[in-house]
Amino acid sequence: MWKIILLSTIQCLFLSGGQILLKLATQRTDKFSLTWAFLRSLIAGWQLPASGLCLMAGTALWLYILKHFDFSIAYPITSISYIFGMMAAIFIFHEAVPPTRWIGVILIMGGVALVAK
């Protein structure tokens, strides 16, 4: 059981990292529009390619997990990514996270613990 938890945690780190980098890439662009200027400004930074690499690594690890573990255990464990998202909101994006969101994440993690047993 520890192997799938470790692999899923790493996979969630890759996927969360990809999403964080994607948000960072969009923050440095002008107002969203489907124009070449917007796309050029998005591609010009390092964050978008790094996001793609993280998402590809996470997907490759997910394929391994799907091959070797039961889906009914593997999929719920990906909810670990909620913790990484909350941490990124606080430490990277400097957002205020109200207690109700923390309670929700704690309840979700309780469900993950039950599924992993």
N, CA, C and O atoms as CSV, one atom per row, in Angstrom:
chain,resi,resn,atom,element,x,y,z
A,1,MET,N,N,0.826,-1.201,0.000
A,1,MET,CA,C,0.000,0.000,0.000
A,1,MET,C,C,0.865,1.258,0.000
A,1,MET,O,O,0.511,2.256,-0.627
A,2,TRP,N,N,1.998,1.211,0.702
A,2,TRP,CA,C,2.851,2.401,0.764
A,2,TRP,C,C,3.403,2.771,-0.605
A,2,TRP,O,O,3.636,3.947,-0.886
A,3,LYS,N,N,3.612,1.767,-1.460
A,3,LYS,CA,C,4.159,2.053,-2.786
A,3,LYS,C,C,3.196,2.915,-3.599
A,3,LYS,O,O,3.620,3.885,-4.228
A,4,ILE,N,N,1.916,2.578,-3.596
A,4,ILE,CA,C,0.964,3.372,-4.366
A,4,ILE,C,C,0.796,4.768,-3.763
A,4,ILE,O,O,0.597,5.739,-4.493
A,5,ILE,N,N,0.876,4.868,-2.452
A,5,ILE,CA,C,0.754,6.190,-1.833
A,5,ILE,C,C,1.949,7.058,-2.223
A,5,ILE,O,O,1.780,8.233,-2.550
A,6,LEU,N,N,3.157,6.488,-2.190
A,6,LEU,CA,C,4.352,7.234,-2.580
A,6,LEU,C,C,4.291,7.632,-4.055
A,6,LEU,O,O,4.533,8.790,-4.398
A,7,LEU,N,N,3.968,6.675,-4.924
A,7,LEU,CA,C,3.886,6.977,-6.353
A,7,LEU,C,C,2.802,8.011,-6.650
A,7,LEU,O,O,3.009,8.909,-7.466
A,8,SER,N,N,1.662,7.892,-6.000
A,8,SER,CA,C,0.572,8.846,-6.223
A,8,SER,C,C,0.940,10.230,-5.713
A,8,SER,O,O,0.562,11.234,-6.316
A,9,THR,N,N,1.673,10.294,-4.612
A,9,THR,CA,C,2.111,11.588,-4.095
A,9,THR,C,C,3.054,12.260,-5.090
A,9,THR,O,O,2.923,13.453,-5.365
A,10,ILE,N,N,3.994,11.505,-5.624
A,10,ILE,CA,C,4.912,12.059,-6.627
A,10,ILE,C,C,4.138,12.487,-7.872
A,10,ILE,O,O,4.385,13.556,-8.428
A,11,GLN,N,N,3.212,11.652,-8.297
A,11,GLN,CA,C,2.397,11.983,-9.475
A,11,GLN,C,C,1.594,13.256,-9.237
A,11,GLN,O,O,1.495,14.109,-10.120
A,12,CYS,N,N,1.027,13.381,-8.053
A,12,CYS,CA,C,0.255,14.577,-7.713
A,12,CYS,C,C,1.150,15.815,-7.641
A,12,CYS,O,O,0.722,16.912,-8.000
A,13,LEU,N,N,2.384,15.643,-7.179
A,13,LEU,CA,C,3.337,16.765,-7.174
A,13,LEU,C,C,3.618,17.241,-8.592
A,13,LEU,O,O,3.641,18.444,-8.856
A,14,PHE,N,N,3.831,16.297,-9.506
A,14,PHE,CA,C,4.052,16.669,-10.902
A,14,PHE,C,C,2.840,17.394,-11.482
A,14,PHE,O,O,2.986,18.446,-12.104
A,15,LEU,N,N,1.646,16.839,-11.284
A,15,LEU,CA,C,0.446,17.447,-11.864
A,15,LEU,C,C,0.135,18.801,-11.219
A,15,LEU,O,O,-0.232,19.749,-11.912
A,16,SER,N,N,0.280,18.891,-9.911
A,16,SER,CA,C,0.056,20.170,-9.231
A,16,SER,C,C,1.093,21.191,-9.669
A,16,SER,O,O,0.778,22.357,-9.907
A,17,GLY,N,N,2.339,20.732,-9.772
A,17,GLY,CA,C,3.397,21.630,-10.245
A,17,GLY,C,C,3.105,22.153,-11.643
A,17,GLY,O,O,3.333,23.327,-11.936
A,18,GLY,N,N,2.602,21.281,-12.498
A,18,GLY,CA,C,2.237,21.707,-13.848
A,18,GLY,C,C,1.144,22.766,-13.844
A,18,GLY,O,O,1.204,23.731,-14.606
A,19,GLN,N,N,0.153,22.586,-12.990
A,19,GLN,CA,C,-0.935,23.562,-12.905
A,19,GLN,C,C,-0.451,24.889,-12.309
A,19,GLN,O,O,-0.865,25.963,-12.746
A,20,ILE,N,N,0.425,24.800,-11.312
A,20,ILE,CA,C,0.985,26.008,-10.703
A,20,ILE,C,C,1.788,26.785,-11.736
A,20,ILE,O,O,1.644,28.002,-11.852
A,21,LEU,N,N,2.632,26.084,-12.487
A,21,LEU,CA,C,3.413,26.744,-13.529
A,21,LEU,C,C,2.522,27.325,-14.621
A,21,LEU,O,O,2.826,28.382,-15.174
A,22,LEU,N,N,1.431,26.644,-14.932
A,22,LEU,CA,C,0.484,27.162,-15.920
A,22,LEU,C,C,-0.141,28.468,-15.435
A,22,LEU,O,O,-0.291,29.413,-16.210
A,23,LYS,N,N,-0.501,28.521,-14.165
A,23,LYS,CA,C,-1.061,29.759,-13.606
A,23,LYS,C,C,-0.013,30.868,-13.624
A,23,LYS,O,O,-0.323,32.011,-13.961
A,24,LEU,N,N,1.232,30.533,-13.261
A,24,LEU,CA,C,2.300,31.528,-13.305
A,24,LEU,C,C,2.512,32.047,-14.729
A,24,LEU,O,O,2.751,33.237,-14.932
A,25,ALA,N,N,2.423,31.149,-15.708
A,25,ALA,CA,C,2.584,31.559,-17.110
A,25,ALA,C,C,1.482,32.521,-17.531
A,25,ALA,O,O,1.739,33.498,-18.235
A,26,THR,N,N,0.261,32.244,-17.104
A,26,THR,CA,C,-0.841,33.127,-17.512
A,26,THR,C,C,-0.822,34.451,-16.763
A,26,THR,O,O,-1.326,35.454,-17.268
A,27,GLN,N,N,-0.247,34.467,-15.562
A,27,GLN,CA,C,-0.191,35.720,-14.805
A,27,GLN,C,C,0.734,36.741,-15.448
A,27,GLN,O,O,0.544,37.944,-15.265
A,28,ARG,N,N,1.716,36.290,-16.187
A,28,ARG,CA,C,2.656,37.236,-16.770
A,28,ARG,C,C,2.244,37.707,-18.167
A,28,ARG,O,O,3.000,38.420,-18.827
A,29,THR,N,N,1.067,37.316,-18.613
A,29,THR,CA,C,0.572,37.746,-19.923
A,29,THR,C,C,-0.436,38.880,-19.755
A,29,THR,O,O,-0.880,39.193,-18.650
A,30,ASP,N,N,-0.773,39.472,-20.874
A,30,ASP,CA,C,-1.810,40.496,-20.880
A,30,ASP,C,C,-3.177,39.828,-20.734
A,30,ASP,O,O,-3.275,38.624,-20.495
A,31,LYS,N,N,-4.205,40.618,-20.880
A,31,LYS,CA,C,-5.566,40.107,-20.799
A,31,LYS,C,C,-5.750,38.951,-21.777
A,31,LYS,O,O,-5.253,38.995,-22.903
A,32,PHE,N,N,-6.469,37.914,-21.340
A,32,PHE,CA,C,-6.671,36.726,-22.169
A,32,PHE,C,C,-7.399,37.084,-23.454
A,32,PHE,O,O,-8.406,37.793,-23.442
A,33,SER,N,N,-6.870,36.583,-24.556
A,33,SER,CA,C,-7.524,36.724,-25.854
A,33,SER,C,C,-6.979,35.649,-26.780
A,33,SER,O,O,-5.846,35.197,-26.613
A,34,LEU,N,N,-7.758,35.250,-27.727
A,34,LEU,CA,C,-7.313,34.242,-28.686
A,34,LEU,C,C,-6.637,34.933,-29.860
A,34,LEU,O,O,-7.140,34.928,-30.983
A,35,THR,N,N,-5.484,35.528,-29.572
A,35,THR,CA,C,-4.712,36.229,-30.595
A,35,THR,C,C,-3.288,35.692,-30.595
A,35,THR,O,O,-2.849,35.057,-29.637
A,36,TRP,N,N,-2.575,35.957,-31.685
A,36,TRP,CA,C,-1.179,35.529,-31.773
A,36,TRP,C,C,-0.326,36.270,-30.758
A,36,TRP,O,O,0.625,35.701,-30.223
A,37,ALA,N,N,-0.644,37.515,-30.487
A,37,ALA,CA,C,0.137,38.280,-29.510
A,37,ALA,C,C,0.037,37.645,-28.123
A,37,ALA,O,O,1.034,37.530,-27.411
A,38,PHE,N,N,-1.167,37.237,-27.750
A,38,PHE,CA,C,-1.336,36.590,-26.443
A,38,PHE,C,C,-0.579,35.270,-26.403
A,38,PHE,O,O,0.126,34.987,-25.435
A,39,LEU,N,N,-0.721,34.459,-27.452
A,39,LEU,CA,C,-0.031,33.169,-27.492
A,39,LEU,C,C,1.481,33.335,-27.464
A,39,LEU,O,O,2.176,32.565,-26.801
A,40,ARG,N,N,2.003,34.344,-28.186
A,40,ARG,CA,C,3.440,34.604,-28.167
A,40,ARG,C,C,3.909,34.987,-26.769
A,40,ARG,O,O,4.959,34.531,-26.318
A,41,SER,N,N,3.135,35.825,-26.083
A,41,SER,CA,C,3.529,36.229,-24.732
A,41,SER,C,C,3.467,35.046,-23.765
A,41,SER,O,O,4.245,34.979,-22.814
A,42,LEU,N,N,2.554,34.125,-24.005
A,42,LEU,CA,C,2.429,32.938,-23.160
A,42,LEU,C,C,3.608,31.989,-23.379
A,42,LEU,O,O,4.148,31.428,-22.426
A,43,ILE,N,N,3.997,31.817,-24.628
A,43,ILE,CA,C,5.060,30.883,-24.984
A,43,ILE,C,C,6.445,31.458,-24.671
A,43,ILE,O,O,7.401,30.703,-24.498
A,44,ALA,N,N,6.559,32.773,-24.599
A,44,ALA,CA,C,7.861,33.421,-24.426
A,44,ALA,C,C,8.543,33.071,-23.107
A,44,ALA,O,O,9.772,33.074,-23.041
A,45,GLY,N,N,7.792,32.774,-22.070
A,45,GLY,CA,C,8.398,32.486,-20.770
A,45,GLY,C,C,8.759,31.023,-20.611
A,45,GLY,O,O,8.387,30.193,-21.441
A,46,TRP,N,N,9.477,30.706,-19.559
A,46,TRP,CA,C,9.894,29.337,-19.269
A,46,TRP,C,C,8.794,28.537,-18.576
A,46,TRP,O,O,8.843,27.307,-18.551
A,47,GLN,N,N,7.791,29.235,-18.008
A,47,GLN,CA,C,6.791,28.542,-17.201
A,47,GLN,C,C,5.925,27.585,-18.014
A,47,GLN,O,O,5.610,26.494,-17.540
A,48,LEU,N,N,5.541,27.966,-19.211
A,48,LEU,CA,C,4.667,27.099,-20.018
A,48,LEU,C,C,5.367,25.801,-20.431
A,48,LEU,O,O,4.788,24.728,-20.265
A,49,PRO,N,N,6.602,25.863,-20.967
A,49,PRO,CA,C,7.272,24.590,-21.268
A,49,PRO,C,C,7.525,23.734,-20.019
A,49,PRO,O,O,7.407,22.510,-20.074
A,50,ALA,N,N,7.868,24.370,-18.904
A,50,ALA,CA,C,8.078,23.622,-17.661
A,50,ALA,C,C,6.777,22.974,-17.205
A,50,ALA,O,O,6.780,21.854,-16.694
A,51,SER,N,N,5.672,23.679,-17.392
A,51,SER,CA,C,4.364,23.122,-17.058
A,51,SER,C,C,4.100,21.870,-17.894
A,51,SER,O,O,3.659,20.847,-17.372
A,52,GLY,N,N,4.368,21.960,-19.167
A,52,GLY,CA,C,4.173,20.809,-20.051
A,52,GLY,C,C,5.014,19.613,-19.637
A,52,GLY,O,O,4.539,18.478,-19.673
A,53,LEU,N,N,6.255,19.857,-19.247
A,53,LEU,CA,C,7.122,18.764,-18.803
A,53,LEU,C,C,6.598,18.117,-17.527
A,53,LEU,O,O,6.599,16.893,-17.396
A,54,CYS,N,N,6.155,18.940,-16.594
A,54,CYS,CA,C,5.584,18.399,-15.346
A,54,CYS,C,C,4.338,17.571,-15.634
A,54,CYS,O,O,4.172,16.482,-15.084
A,55,LEU,N,N,3.467,18.081,-16.492
A,55,LEU,CA,C,2.239,17.360,-16.806
A,55,LEU,C,C,2.530,16.057,-17.545
A,55,LEU,O,O,1.849,15.055,-17.327
A,56,MET,N,N,3.542,16.066,-18.421
A,56,MET,CA,C,3.912,14.833,-19.119
A,56,MET,C,C,4.485,13.806,-18.146
A,56,MET,O,O,4.166,12.621,-18.241
A,57,ALA,N,N,5.325,14.246,-17.217
A,57,ALA,CA,C,5.897,13.323,-16.229
A,57,ALA,C,C,4.795,12.748,-15.338
A,57,ALA,O,O,4.792,11.556,-15.031
A,58,GLY,N,N,3.863,13.607,-14.928
A,58,GLY,CA,C,2.751,13.139,-14.110
A,58,GLY,C,C,1.879,12.138,-14.844
A,58,GLY,O,O,1.413,11.159,-14.260
A,59,THR,N,N,1.660,12.389,-16.126
A,59,THR,CA,C,0.853,11.473,-16.933
A,59,THR,C,C,1.568,10.141,-17.125
A,59,THR,O,O,0.934,9.087,-17.063
A,60,ALA,N,N,2.874,10.171,-17.356
A,60,ALA,CA,C,3.634,8.926,-17.510
A,60,ALA,C,C,3.574,8.098,-16.226
A,60,ALA,O,O,3.404,6.880,-16.273
A,61,LEU,N,N,3.711,8.758,-15.094
A,61,LEU,CA,C,3.629,8.043,-13.822
A,61,LEU,C,C,2.218,7.509,-13.589
A,61,LEU,O,O,2.044,6.419,-13.043
A,62,TRP,N,N,1.223,8.270,-13.999
A,62,TRP,CA,C,-0.170,7.823,-13.880
A,62,TRP,C,C,-0.401,6.556,-14.706
A,62,TRP,O,O,-1.109,5.649,-14.269
A,63,LEU,N,N,0.189,6.496,-15.884
A,63,LEU,CA,C,0.059,5.291,-16.713
A,63,LEU,C,C,0.654,4.081,-15.996
A,63,LEU,O,O,0.083,2.991,-16.043
A,64,TYR,N,N,1.787,4.265,-15.341
A,64,TYR,CA,C,2.394,3.172,-14.573
A,64,TYR,C,C,1.463,2.743,-13.434
A,64,TYR,O,O,1.241,1.553,-13.210
A,65,ILE,N,N,0.927,3.734,-12.725
A,65,ILE,CA,C,0.020,3.441,-11.608
A,65,ILE,C,C,-1.204,2.666,-12.095
A,65,ILE,O,O,-1.604,1.681,-11.475
A,66,LEU,N,N,-1.793,3.108,-13.197
A,66,LEU,CA,C,-2.969,2.424,-13.745
A,66,LEU,C,C,-2.657,0.982,-14.134
A,66,LEU,O,O,-3.497,0.095,-13.982
A,67,LYS,N,N,-1.465,0.759,-14.631
A,67,LYS,CA,C,-1.071,-0.577,-15.067
A,67,LYS,C,C,-0.916,-1.531,-13.886
A,67,LYS,O,O,-1.223,-2.717,-14.005
A,68,HIS,N,N,-0.440,-1.024,-12.744
A,68,HIS,CA,C,-0.026,-1.907,-11.665
A,68,HIS,C,C,-0.906,-1.898,-10.418
A,68,HIS,O,O,-0.679,-2.700,-9.512
A,69,PHE,N,N,-1.897,-1.020,-10.344
A,69,PHE,CA,C,-2.720,-0.930,-9.139
A,69,PHE,C,C,-4.199,-0.865,-9.514
A,69,PHE,O,O,-4.554,-0.491,-10.632
A,70,ASP,N,N,-5.047,-1.232,-8.568
A,70,ASP,CA,C,-6.487,-1.164,-8.782
A,70,ASP,C,C,-6.932,0.282,-8.958
A,70,ASP,O,O,-6.517,1.164,-8.206
A,71,PHE,N,N,-7.765,0.514,-9.937
A,71,PHE,CA,C,-8.281,1.861,-10.217
A,71,PHE,C,C,-9.084,2.400,-9.038
A,71,PHE,O,O,-9.067,3.599,-8.759
A,72,SER,N,N,-9.787,1.500,-8.348
A,72,SER,CA,C,-10.632,1.925,-7.222
A,72,SER,C,C,-9.812,2.448,-6.051
A,72,SER,O,O,-10.352,3.122,-5.173
A,73,ILE,N,N,-8.531,2.151,-6.025
A,73,ILE,CA,C,-7.645,2.715,-5.009
A,73,ILE,C,C,-6.851,3.878,-5.597
A,73,ILE,O,O,-6.708,4.921,-4.961
A,74,ALA,N,N,-6.338,3.697,-6.808
A,74,ALA,CA,C,-5.450,4.687,-7.421
A,74,ALA,C,C,-6.142,6.041,-7.625
A,74,ALA,O,O,-5.577,7.087,-7.303
A,75,TYR,N,N,-7.343,6.013,-8.151
A,75,TYR,CA,C,-7.992,7.281,-8.493
A,75,TYR,C,C,-8.310,8.141,-7.271
A,75,TYR,O,O,-8.004,9.333,-7.285
A,76,PRO,N,N,-8.906,7.592,-6.223
A,76,PRO,CA,C,-9.180,8.440,-5.055
A,76,PRO,C,C,-7.922,9.018,-4.402
A,76,PRO,O,O,-7.958,10.113,-3.842
A,77,ILE,N,N,-6.816,8.283,-4.475
A,77,ILE,CA,C,-5.590,8.773,-3.846
A,77,ILE,C,C,-5.064,10.029,-4.546
A,77,ILE,O,O,-4.303,10.789,-3.948
A,78,THR,N,N,-5.451,10.256,-5.786
A,78,THR,CA,C,-5.007,11.474,-6.470
A,78,THR,C,C,-5.556,12.736,-5.810
A,78,THR,O,O,-5.132,13.844,-6.140
A,79,SER,N,N,-6.488,12.576,-4.887
A,79,SER,CA,C,-7.007,13.730,-4.150
A,79,SER,C,C,-5.959,14.360,-3.247
A,79,SER,O,O,-6.178,15.436,-2.691
A,80,ILE,N,N,-4.820,13.693,-3.102
A,80,ILE,CA,C,-3.695,14.275,-2.363
A,80,ILE,C,C,-3.312,15.622,-2.979
A,80,ILE,O,O,-2.784,16.496,-2.291
A,81,SER,N,N,-3.574,15.784,-4.253
A,81,SER,CA,C,-3.208,17.029,-4.934
A,81,SER,C,C,-3.914,18.248,-4.340
A,81,SER,O,O,-3.432,19.370,-4.494
A,82,TYR,N,N,-5.048,18.046,-3.666
A,82,TYR,CA,C,-5.725,19.182,-3.039
A,82,TYR,C,C,-4.842,19.839,-1.982
A,82,TYR,O,O,-4.864,21.060,-1.824
A,83,ILE,N,N,-4.077,19.046,-1.269
A,83,ILE,CA,C,-3.172,19.605,-0.266
A,83,ILE,C,C,-2.124,20.477,-0.939
A,83,ILE,O,O,-1.831,21.578,-0.474
A,84,PHE,N,N,-1.561,19.983,-2.035
A,84,PHE,CA,C,-0.537,20.749,-2.743
A,84,PHE,C,C,-1.112,22.034,-3.321
A,84,PHE,O,O,-0.446,23.069,-3.335
A,85,GLY,N,N,-2.343,21.965,-3.794
A,85,GLY,CA,C,-3.003,23.163,-4.312
A,85,GLY,C,C,-3.223,24.207,-3.230
A,85,GLY,O,O,-3.028,25.400,-3.464
A,86,MET,N,N,-3.624,23.767,-2.060
A,86,MET,CA,C,-3.840,24.704,-0.949
A,86,MET,C,C,-2.526,25.340,-0.518
A,86,MET,O,O,-2.469,26.539,-0.248
A,87,MET,N,N,-1.476,24.536,-0.454
A,87,MET,CA,C,-0.166,25.065,-0.071
A,87,MET,C,C,0.336,26.079,-1.104
A,87,MET,O,O,0.892,27.117,-0.746
A,88,ALA,N,N,0.136,25.771,-2.370
A,88,ALA,CA,C,0.538,26.712,-3.419
A,88,ALA,C,C,-0.258,28.005,-3.326
A,88,ALA,O,O,0.291,29.090,-3.514
A,89,ALA,N,N,-1.546,27.894,-3.039
A,89,ALA,CA,C,-2.372,29.099,-2.902
A,89,ALA,C,C,-1.811,30.018,-1.819
A,89,ALA,O,O,-1.792,31.238,-1.978
A,90,ILE,N,N,-1.359,29.425,-0.725
A,90,ILE,CA,C,-0.840,30.226,0.393
A,90,ILE,C,C,0.568,30.732,0.119
A,90,ILE,O,O,0.823,31.932,0.212
A,91,PHE,N,N,1.488,29.826,-0.220
A,91,PHE,CA,C,2.905,30.183,-0.260
A,91,PHE,C,C,3.381,30.763,-1.589
A,91,PHE,O,O,4.353,31.518,-1.611
A,92,ILE,N,N,2.726,30.430,-2.690
A,92,ILE,CA,C,3.158,30.944,-3.992
A,92,ILE,C,C,2.289,32.114,-4.445
A,92,ILE,O,O,2.800,33.135,-4.906
A,93,PHE,N,N,0.961,31.956,-4.309
A,93,PHE,CA,C,0.047,32.977,-4.812
A,93,PHE,C,C,-0.438,33.929,-3.727
A,93,PHE,O,O,-1.170,34.877,-4.011
A,94,HIS,N,N,-0.030,33.679,-2.481
A,94,HIS,CA,C,-0.344,34.554,-1.339
A,94,HIS,C,C,-1.844,34.817,-1.201
A,94,HIS,O,O,-2.280,35.947,-0.982
A,95,GLU,N,N,-2.610,33.753,-1.334
A,95,GLU,CA,C,-4.056,33.840,-1.179
A,95,GLU,C,C,-4.440,33.524,0.266
A,95,GLU,O,O,-3.753,32.765,0.950
A,96,ALA,N,N,-5.522,34.104,0.710
A,96,ALA,CA,C,-6.079,33.771,2.016
A,96,ALA,C,C,-6.985,32.551,1.844
A,96,ALA,O,O,-7.909,32.566,1.031
A,97,VAL,N,N,-6.718,31.517,2.600
A,97,VAL,CA,C,-7.512,30.292,2.517
A,97,VAL,C,C,-8.350,30.195,3.788
A,97,VAL,O,O,-7.802,30.006,4.874
A,98,PRO,N,N,-9.669,30.322,3.666
A,98,PRO,CA,C,-10.520,30.293,4.861
A,98,PRO,C,C,-10.586,28.895,5.484
A,98,PRO,O,O,-10.337,27.896,4.809
A,99,PRO,N,N,-10.918,28.833,6.758
A,99,PRO,CA,C,-10.989,27.545,7.464
A,99,PRO,C,C,-11.939,26.538,6.819
A,99,PRO,O,O,-11.694,25.333,6.883
A,100,THR,N,N,-13.005,27.009,6.206
A,100,THR,CA,C,-13.951,26.063,5.597
A,100,THR,C,C,-13.294,25.251,4.484
A,100,THR,O,O,-13.625,24.080,4.301
A,101,ARG,N,N,-12.376,25.849,3.746
A,101,ARG,CA,C,-11.676,25.092,2.699
A,101,ARG,C,C,-10.750,24.056,3.307
A,101,ARG,O,O,-10.623,22.945,2.792
A,102,TRP,N,N,-10.102,24.425,4.410
A,102,TRP,CA,C,-9.239,23.456,5.099
A,102,TRP,C,C,-10.064,22.297,5.633
A,102,TRP,O,O,-9.633,21.145,5.569
A,103,ILE,N,N,-11.229,22.587,6.151
A,103,ILE,CA,C,-12.104,21.523,6.649
A,103,ILE,C,C,-12.482,20.587,5.502
A,103,ILE,O,O,-12.479,19.366,5.664
A,104,GLY,N,N,-12.803,21.156,4.359
A,104,GLY,CA,C,-13.136,20.344,3.191
A,104,GLY,C,C,-11.988,19.448,2.780
A,104,GLY,O,O,-12.197,18.273,2.480
A,105,VAL,N,N,-10.772,19.988,2.760
A,105,VAL,CA,C,-9.601,19.189,2.386
A,105,VAL,C,C,-9.359,18.093,3.416
A,105,VAL,O,O,-9.020,16.968,3.050
A,106,ILE,N,N,-9.528,18.404,4.685
A,106,ILE,CA,C,-9.351,17.392,5.734
A,106,ILE,C,C,-10.370,16.261,5.571
A,106,ILE,O,O,-10.027,15.090,5.733
A,107,LEU,N,N,-11.611,16.605,5.253
A,107,LEU,CA,C,-12.630,15.570,5.027
A,107,LEU,C,C,-12.273,14.699,3.823
A,107,LEU,O,O,-12.441,13.480,3.859
A,108,ILE,N,N,-11.786,15.325,2.771
A,108,ILE,CA,C,-11.375,14.571,1.585
A,108,ILE,C,C,-10.217,13.635,1.925
A,108,ILE,O,O,-10.206,12.481,1.497
A,109,MET,N,N,-9.246,14.128,2.691
A,109,MET,CA,C,-8.109,13.293,3.079
A,109,MET,C,C,-8.564,12.136,3.980
A,109,MET,O,O,-7.994,11.046,3.923
A,110,GLY,N,N,-9.582,12.371,4.805
A,110,GLY,CA,C,-10.163,11.284,5.593
A,110,GLY,C,C,-10.736,10.207,4.693
A,110,GLY,O,O,-10.576,9.016,4.959
A,111,GLY,N,N,-11.404,10.623,3.627
A,111,GLY,CA,C,-11.913,9.662,2.646
A,111,GLY,C,C,-10.804,8.897,1.960
A,111,GLY,O,O,-10.925,7.693,1.736
A,112,VAL,N,N,-9.713,9.588,1.620
A,112,VAL,CA,C,-8.562,8.920,1.008
A,112,VAL,C,C,-7.994,7.872,1.954
A,112,VAL,O,O,-7.644,6.769,1.533
A,113,ALA,N,N,-7.905,8.223,3.236
A,113,ALA,CA,C,-7.390,7.267,4.228
A,113,ALA,C,C,-8.273,6.020,4.299
A,113,ALA,O,O,-7.772,4.903,4.426
A,114,LEU,N,N,-9.584,6.221,4.217
A,114,LEU,CA,C,-10.489,5.068,4.242
A,114,LEU,C,C,-10.338,4.198,3.003
A,114,LEU,O,O,-10.386,2.971,3.090
A,115,VAL,N,N,-10.158,4.826,1.868
A,115,VAL,CA,C,-10.001,4.064,0.616
A,115,VAL,C,C,-8.669,3.298,0.632
A,115,VAL,O,O,-8.591,2.168,0.150
A,116,ALA,N,N,-7.642,3.916,1.181
A,116,ALA,CA,C,-6.309,3.300,1.165
A,116,ALA,C,C,-6.185,2.135,2.145
A,116,ALA,O,O,-5.261,1.329,2.034
A,117,LYS,N,N,-7.111,2.039,3.108
A,117,LYS,CA,C,-7.037,0.940,4.100
A,117,LYS,C,C,-7.365,-0.388,3.489
A,117,LYS,O,O,-7.349,-1.407,4.181
